[in-house]
Amino acid sequence: MTNDTIRIFDTLAREKRLFAPIDPANVRMYVCGPTVYDKAHIGNARPIVVFDVMARLLRHVYGTDNVTYVRNITDLDDKINARAHERGISIRDLTDDTIDVFHADMAALNDLGPDIEPRATDFIEEMKEMIEVLIEKGYAYVEQDHVLFSVTSMDDYGLLSRRKRDELIAGARVEIAPYKRDAADFVLWKPSDPDKGEPAWDSPAGIKTSGRPGWHLECSAMSKKTLGNVFDIHGGGLDLIFPHHENEIAQSRCAHDTDVMANYWMHNGYLMAEGEKMSKSLGNFYTVNELLEEFPGEAIRLLLLKTHYRQPLDFTKDGLAEAKRELDRFYRAIDMMTVSAKREEWSIEKAADDPEITIASDILEALSDDLNTHLAISILHTIADQAFADQDSNPVGIALKLAELRKSAAVLGLLQQDPEDWFKWQPASSADGLSDDEIDAKITARAEARANKDFAASDAIRDELLAAGIILEDAAGQTTWRRG
């Protein structure tokens, strides 16, 4: 595969475009990350997983050292202030704790994480510098201790969302405050109230009172500092197109005198839960942390990738259970590869390192066509189907085919566990069941019973384990087990 075959649906152009990086030796992508006032819900996880796959694809095509993936953390927001006040803790304690849980939850979904993860509070000076530039160039003004971006100063404001002026004003959902010259103007800096515990810094533009930046400005400053004035890809959820990404473009282009902020804009679709918009009152509001109590993280990842990233996704627990069953089948296939490898005296590791075993070309083609993960996963199923059908006739060929399956799945962040570990996973709600050591002890007792030809005792142990959800598999003189 050459590095000129990736096609991306660009939200700004409203069409699929051939990806041509500014510098193939320095491919740059920025994605809006979490606002850390609470645990991430499943809707927050979708862009994390989607753009993790995009980063994996870019690294495969252009080389790991030639890709920089930046995903920010918003640790400065009114929701954060309110939550910290509600809990009676400092903003820093709240955001630090929330970030730790976020990292653990996303790692459970096999997220590799970004190369750079800037926190908004570490870039206040860069934000103030951008404000000064925008004021000097006539794109921003000071009024009543606020700094606002003047939308009418930018001739082509609104290209990303393609909204008419009335829609821009209504969609911004902001107060038409007396300090605004135009109803569509948006805040770059605002005063803070120390009595409410709001974070505050010395203000720019000669403002005497302390204050804090507006949300949109944060990403403009962080992306410039980490990736430059113009970079390749900017990603995020569909809900961020307006006003967040629209305002990022305005700030960045006007501050830097550029035609674009990013050459490609990618947005993942909305997520529903159990057929409706997620809501705690409807009982369909799922945090990743809660779901990990019931399902393995890889099943959550698979379900998020089974639908094309630009399409709406209806997330259900039944769908998660089906994703878990699909992964069970994949891992049984990989376990079959392990048996074939031992039979032929070569290792999975050797197969994985074999340069002749490559990522399946049709999977790369699917992912290169606007990240078609749905098609890529269906191809993984086809490979597994072939392996099961031919397992008795060509063990070496099947082992090689399954090595290809595993290597191909890595681009999707799937099927990298040891099958034994996968099948020994159990939900936290089953923690009071049999432990791994107890299961191993019963298997040893069963083996002793069989050696003594006490088949009634052997069958009783198997039945006991089966009742506990433990499935035994006897092959090549050995017994392995998995949780059903």
N, C-alpha and C positions, 0 to 999 in steps of 0.2 A: 504493500500500500504506500502511495506517495503522500506527501504532506500538503497536497493541493486538492483534496477530495472532500473535505468536511464542508457541509452545507448547514447553514443556520437560518432559522426564521427570525428575521430582524424586525422587532416590533416597530421601530421608527420607519422603516421602508415598507412595512406590511407585506413582505415577500421573503421567500427563501433565497439566501444569497450564498455564494461561494465564499468560504472563509479565507481571507488573505491577511495574515498578521502584519502589523507594522514592521516588526523585526522577528523573523522565524527563530532567531537565537534568544529572543526575549519576549515570549508570548505572555500577555498580561490580562488577568481577569479579576474583576471586583464584584463581590456579591454582598448585598445588604444582609447583615446577620441579626441576631436576636436583640430585643430590648429586654434587659435582664431585671424584671420586677417580679417574675413568677416562673414556675416550671414551664418548659416548652410543651405546647400541645401538638397534636399530630399534624395540624396544619402548618405549624412552624417547622416541622421536620421535613416536609416535602421539598422545599428549596434546598435544604441542607443535603439531602440525598441526591437530588437531581444534579446540583452543581458539583457535588463530589464526583459523580460519574463523568461530568464534562471535564473536570480537571484530570481525571484518570485518562480519558481519551486524549486530551491535549498532551499529556506527559508521554503517552505511548507514541504518538505521532511525531512530536517535536523533541522529545527527550526530557527526562525529569529535570535536569539542570537548566533547561531553557524555558521553563514555565514558572510564572509567579502568580499564585492564587491568593488573593486577599479577601478575607471575610471579616467585617468589623463587628464590634460589640458596642451597642448603644447603652452606655451606663449613665446617661444624663437625659432625663425625661420626666415630665410631670407625673406620669404613672409611677415611676420609681420614687419620686418624692412623697407621693401620697401613701404608697405601700410602706415605706420606711417609717413614716409618721404613724401610720395605723398600727404597726408592730412595735413601735417604741424602740427602734434600733437605728444605728447610723446608716446613711445611704451606702457607705463603703462596705459595711458588714452585709447589708442586703445584697448588693451586687456581687460581692465576692462569693457569697454562699450560692447564689443563683447560678453564677458562671460555673462553679465546680459541679453542680448537678447537671447543668447543660452539657458540659464536656463529657461527663460519664454517660449520660443518656445517648448522646450522639455517637460516642465510641461503641456503645452496644449495638448501634445500627451500622457498624463498620465504616463510619465516617473517618477518613484519614486526617481530616482537619486541613485548614488552610496553611499556606507557607507563612503568611503574616496575619496576625489577628489584632489590629489596633483597637484600643479603647478610646472612646470619644474624649474622656476627661484628660487624656494624655496629649491632646492636640488643640487645646484652647488657644495657645498663642498663634498657631497656624490659622485658626478661624478668625481671630481678631485681625491678623494681617490681611486676610482676604476681604474682610469688611472694609478696611481702610482703602484697599485698591478699588473696590466697587463704588465707594463714595467718591473717590478722586475722579473716577471715570464717568460719573454722573448716572450710575445705575442704582444707587442706593441713597437714602437720605435719613437724617436724624429728626425725630419728632417725639417729644415728651419722654425722653430717656430710652426710646426704642430706636433701633435701626431697621429700616424696611427696604426690601427690594422693590424698585419701581417697575412694575410689569409693562407699563406703557413705554418704557425706555427701550424695550427690546422688540424689534419689529416682528420677529417670527416666534415669539413665545407661544407655546402650545402645540408644537409640531408632534411631539411624542403621543400625547393623548388625543390630538385632533378634535378638541372640544371648542365650541363657540364661546364667545365671551360670557354670556349668561350662565352657561354650563360651568365655566371655569370658576366663576364666583360662587355658584351654588355648591359645586363639588368640593371646593376648598374647605367648606365647613368651618369657617373661621368667622369670628365676630367682626362686623364692620365697625371698627373702633374709630373714635374721633381723631386719633393720631395718624390715620391712613389718608393718603392723598387720593387713592383709588381703592375701591372695594376689593380688587383682586391682589393688591400688594401683600407680600408675605414677610414675616418677621425673620430678621437675621440675628438680632440681639434684643433682649428684653430685660427689664429690671427684675431683681430678685427681692423677695421679702424674707429677711432673716428671722422674723418672728414665726414664720411658717416652716423654718428649717430648710428653705430652698438654697441650693448651692449657689455660690456667688464668686465672681472674679472681678478684678478691676476691668472697667469697661473701656472699649475703644472709642475713637471719634470724639474725645474730649468730654464724654459723659461722666459726670461726677459720681453718680450712684453706681454701686456694684451691680452686676447682672450675670446673665448666662446666655449661651447661644441658642438659636432656634434649631430644631431637629434637622431640617434639610441641609443646613450649612455643615453639619458634622461630616456627612459622607463626602461632600465636595472637598473639604480640607484633608480628610484622611486618604482619599483616593489620589489626590495630587501628591501628597507627601510620599506615598508608598509606590505609586505607579507612574506619576508624571501628569502633565497637563492633558494629554490624550492617550488613551490606552485601547486595548482591543475589544474586550467584552465586558459589559455591565449586566449583571443578572439580579433577579429577585422575583417576588411574587407579583401576580397580576394586579393585586390591590395597591401596589406601590407606584404604578404608572402615574397616577395623579392623586395627590399633588407632589409626592415625594420626588420621584425621578424627574418629573417635569421641572421642578424647582432646582434640583441638582444641576440639570443641564443649563438652566438660565444663569445660575451663579457662576458655574465653572467656565462656560463659554465667554461670558462677559468679563470675568476677571482675567482670563488668559488670552483673550482675543483669538479664539479658535472657532472653526466652523462646527466642530463636534466636541463632545466630551468623551464619548466612546464610539468606536466604529460599528459595534453590533450591540443590540439590546435584546436580551432574552428574558422572558417572563413565564413562569410556570402557572398553570391554571388553578382555579379555586378548588377547595376541598370541602365536601359535604360529609356528614357523619350520620350513618343509618338513615340516609335518604333526606335529611334536613340539615339546615344550617346548624353548626355546633352551638349548643347552648346548655349551660348547667341546669336550667329549669326543665329542659327536655330530657335530661339524663343521658345525653349523647356527647358530652364534652370529655374528651380523652386526652390526658397528658401522656407523653411518652413514658414518663416515670411510672405511672400507674399501669400502662399496658405491658411494661416489662415484667410486672409481677405475674402476668398470665401467659405471655408469649415470648419466645426468643426474639432478640432484636433483629436477627436476619430475616425472620418472617415478616416483620414490620417493613423492613427495607424492600423485600420482594414485592409486597403488596403495593407499595408506593411506586415501584418501577413497572408494574404490569400495565399501567395506563400511561399512554404517551404524556409527556410532561406538560404539553400545552392544553390538554383536554381536562375538563372537570373530573374529579375523582370522588366517588362515593365510598367512604371508608367505613367498613363494617367489621364487627368481630367475627361474623361468619366468613368474611373474606380473609381475615387473618388466619382462621383455622384452616382454610383451604390452602393458603400460602404455606403454612406449616407442613401440610401433607405433601405438597409439591416438593418442598425441600427434603422431606424424609425420603422421597423417591430418588432425588438427585444424590443424596448422601449414601443411599443403598447402592447406587451405581458406582460411586467413587469407592465404596468399601469393596465392591466386586473387583475394581481395579487393584486394590491392595492385595487381594487374594491371588489374582493373576500375576502380579509383580513378584510375590513371594515364590510362586510356582516356577517362574522363569528366572529366578535369582537376579532380579534387578529391582531397584527401589523407585518409589514415587518421586523422591527428590531427584534422582538421576533423570527420570523422565521429564520432570519440570525444567531441568537445566539443559535438556537436549535441544540444540538449536533447530533441529528438524521439526520439533513440536512447537507449532506457532498458534497464535490466536486464529480461530476460524475466520476465514476471509469474509464470509457472509455476515458474521456478527459485526466485524469492523465496518462493513458496508452499511449495515443497519444503523449502527451508532453514529456513523459519519453523515447519515441522512437526517439531520436535525434531531439527533439523539433519540432514535426510535428504539427505546428500551423494550417496548412491547414485542416488536419483531425479534429482537435479539434474544429475549427469553424464550420465545417459541422455538427458535433455532436450538437453544440449549436442550429443550425437551426432545427435539428430533434426534440430536446426538445421543441422548440417553436411551431413547427408544431403540435406536440401532444397536446400541451396546447390549441391551437386554435381549434383543432378538437373536444376536449372534454370539452370546456369551459362551456357549458350549462348543462352537465350531472353530473359533479363532481367538484363543485367550490372549496372545501377544498383541494382535491387532486391536482387540477390544481395549486392552490396557492402554495402548497408545492413543486410541480414540478418546478414552476417558481422561487421559492426561491433557489432551487438547480441550476437553470440556472444562477441566479445572482451570487451565490457563486462560481460556476465553472468559470464563465467569469472573475472573479477577478484575477485568475492566469494569464490570458491573458491581464489584464489591461483594460478590457472592461465592459460596462454596469453597471457602479457604480454611474451614475448620477441619480438624481430624474427625472422621465419621464417628469414631468411638465417643469423642467428647460431645458431638451433636446429639447422639442418641441417649446420652446420659443426662442431658438437660432436663430439668423439671421445674414447673412453676413454683413460685414461692408459697402458694397456697397448699402445695403438696410436701412442704418441708417436713411434715410430721410422718411422712411415709418412710419406706426403707431407704437407708443410706447406701452409698456405693459399697462400703465395706461389708454391710450386712448382706447385700446381694451377692457379692463375691464369695462370702462365707457359705451361703446357701448353694451356690453353684459348685463349690468344692465338696460340700456334703452330698450333693446329687451325683457328682463324679465318683465319689467313694461308694455310694449305693449301687451305681451301675457296675462298678468294678467287682462288687460283691454279688452281682446278679440279683440285687434286691430292687427289681424294676417297679414294684408297687411304691416303694419309698421314693424312688427317682421320679416317678410320675406325679406323686403327691407334691414334691418340691416344685416341679415345673408348674403344676396347677396353682400352687400357692403364689408363685411369682406372677403368673399370668393374671390372677385375680387382683394383684397389686399393680397391674399395668406394666409388668416387666416381661418382655418377649425374649425367649432364648433362641439362639440359632447355632446349631451344631454343624461344623464343617471342618474337614481336614483334621479330625481328631481334636478339635478345640471347640469350646463353647464361648460365644460372645453374647452380649445382651444389649438391649436398647429399651428405652421407655416408649411404650406405645402411645 
